[in-house]
Amino acid sequence: MISEVYAAIVSDAIARVRTMETQYQAGPLVWELIDLLHIRVEFLQSGNLVRGTLTIGHMHLGIGFEGPVFGPGLVQAYEMEEREVVFPRIAVHEDVIERHRRDRNLWREGHDFEDEERHLRNLLRQDDSGLHYIDYLRASLSEFDAPYLDWLGFLQSHKEFVEAGLVNNPNAMVRRKFNWLRNYHNAAIDEALSGFEQNATLADGLRLDELLEARRIEN
């Protein structure tokens, strides 16, 4: 048996549950993060924001996995979202990070901790308060079919989405969320610029640094 995913609508939210204690260790945590990354990207491309949390804990799924869905894992996710997740991001509870260090059920078979840690570093970002969240702008680079071209296209659509949100939302609370997105977007641009070789070009000769700078959101 491999790790499986179940989803259910709970009030005004969608609860996803992934099994982890299986016969084959497929690395359920990393796969869940990758799935959530893709969900995040797809929602943004359709013009919608996502806010949520990833926790670890026991869950009741019902007979035949037909619900109802409830349990301490869901309670912890709800409480964390209400208390800590103000901005549109998918946060990861510190218990998940700590459990991952010591529980091989969360690792892929054949991996050591260094392998697993490297995957998490590529998928997660940590803010000044220590909160981890899915770094969808940076991590999505390797998830597109044509990494650089598709990723640059996604950055452009993300830029336009955030700029429209800043212009069209008079509500101060909503504007704060788009201001956070602008800062995150520009930080991802800066990190990409520092990570590529100077004067690096794509196959058509266009300079990568110029393409990235063109996708920066001005203050």
N, C-alpha and C positions, 0 to 999 in steps of 0.2 A: 504493500500500500504506500502511495506517495502522498505528499501534502496536497490537500484540497481546499478550495475556497467556497464559502457560502456567503450569500448576501441577503439582507432583509431590510425593509423599510421600517424604521422605528420612530414614530412620531414624525418630526420634520427632518430626519436624518437617515442616512444609509449606513447600516452596520455591516462591515465585512469581517468574516471570521476565517482564519486559516489554521488548519490542523498542523501540529508540529511533531508529535510523538508518533512516527511512522516507521515502517520496516526499512525503507530506503531514505537515507538522509540527503535530501535534495537542497538543503540550505534554505529553509522556509523564510527566514527573516530577510535575506537579500532578495529573494524572489518577490516577497510582499512589497518591499521598498521599490523594486523595479516596476511592479504592477501599478503601485500608487503614483509613481513618477509619470507613467504613460497616461493614467487617468487625469492627472493634473494638467498635462500638456493638451490632451484632447478637450478638456473642459475649457481651457483658455482659448483654444483655437475656435471654439464655438461661442466665445464671448462670455464665459461664466467663470466666476471665482469659486475656489474651494477652500474651506477651512475645516481642519480636522485633527485628530490625534491618533497615534499608534501606541497601543498598550499591550501588555501581555498578562493573561490571567484566564481562569476557568470560565467557560461559557456553556450555557444550555442551548442546544439547537433543536430539540424536539425529536419525536419519533420520525425516522426517515428524513431527518434534517429539514423538516417542514415547519419548524418553529413551535411555539414562540421563542424568540431569541432574547436571552437575558443572562445576567451573571456579573460577577465582580469585575471582569475585564471591561464590560460595557459601562459599568458605573464609573470606574476609574477614568475611562476615556471621556465620558460626559463631564465629569468634574474638572478634568484638566482643560478641556476645551473652554468651559465657562470661565475658568480662573486665569488661564495663561495664554490661550491662543486668541489674541485680539486681531492680529493681522492675517491676511489670507495666505495661510501656509499649512502644511501638514507636519505637525510637531511629533516628536518621538519621546515618549516618557523615559526618564532616567532609569527606571527599572528594566526597560528593554535593553538599554546599553549595558547595564551591569549584568543582567542575566546572560547576555550574549558572550560575555567574557568567560563564563564558567560552564555553560550548558552546551554540550556538543550536539544536542538535538537540534539546535539552531544553526549548526554549521553544515556545509556541504561535505559529503563523504570524501575522505582523502585530503581535506583541507586541514591545515594547522591554524592556530589563532592569527598568525601574521597574514595568511591568505584572507581570512575573514575580515580582519581589521582593515586591510587595504580596500576591500570592496565597500565597507562602510564609509571610509574616508572619501571615496569617490562619489558616494551617494548623498552624504549628509553634510550639513553646514551647522556651525554653532554660533549663536549670537553672543553678545557681551554678557548676558545674564547666565550663560551656560546651557541654554535651551537648544537642543538639537532639532533640526527640521530638514525635510527633503530639499536638496539643492537642485531643483528641477532645471534651472537655466544652464548650469555647468554640466550636470550629469547627463542631460539629454543629448549632448554632442555625440556620444557613442551609440545612441539608440536609434538614430535616423538611418534610413537606407543609404542616403548619400550624405555622410556626416557633415561636411563643411557647408555644402550648398543648402541642404535642408535645414541645418541648424541656423545658418545666417537668415534664412527665410523666416524661421520661427522667431528669432530675435527681432526681426523687423516687425512682424505681426504683434509681438509682445510690446514693443515700443509704441506702436500705433494704438494698441488697446489701452495702455497706461496713459498716454497723452490724452486720449479721448476722455478717459475717466477723470483726469485732472481738470479738464476744461468744462465738462458737462455735469459735474456733481457739485451743487452749492452746499450740500450737507457737509458740515465740518468733520463729522465722524467718518463718513465715507471718503472724504478727501485725505484724511490721515492714512487710510488704508492704501490709497493710490500713491501717496507720498512714500510710504514704506516700500511699495513695489518699485517705484522709481529708484530709490536708493539701492535696493537689491539688484535691480537691472544694471545700474551703472557700476556697481561693485563687481558683478559678473563680467562686464566688459573689461574693467581694469585688470582683473585676474587673468582673463584670456589674453590680453595684450602682453602681460608680463610672462606668460607661459609659452608663447610662440617665439620662434626665432625672428630676429629683426629682419625686415624686408621680405618675410615669407610671402609666397604668392600661391594662388590656386592654379589649376591646370590652364586656365585661360589667360594667365598673366596678371590678373587683378591682385593688388596687394591686400593681404589679409588685415593689416593694421588699419588701412584706410576704410575697408568695409566695416570693420568693427566700430571705428570712430563715428562712422555715418549712422550707426544704430544707437548711439548714446542719446539719452533723454536730457535735454537742457533744462536747467532750473528755471 
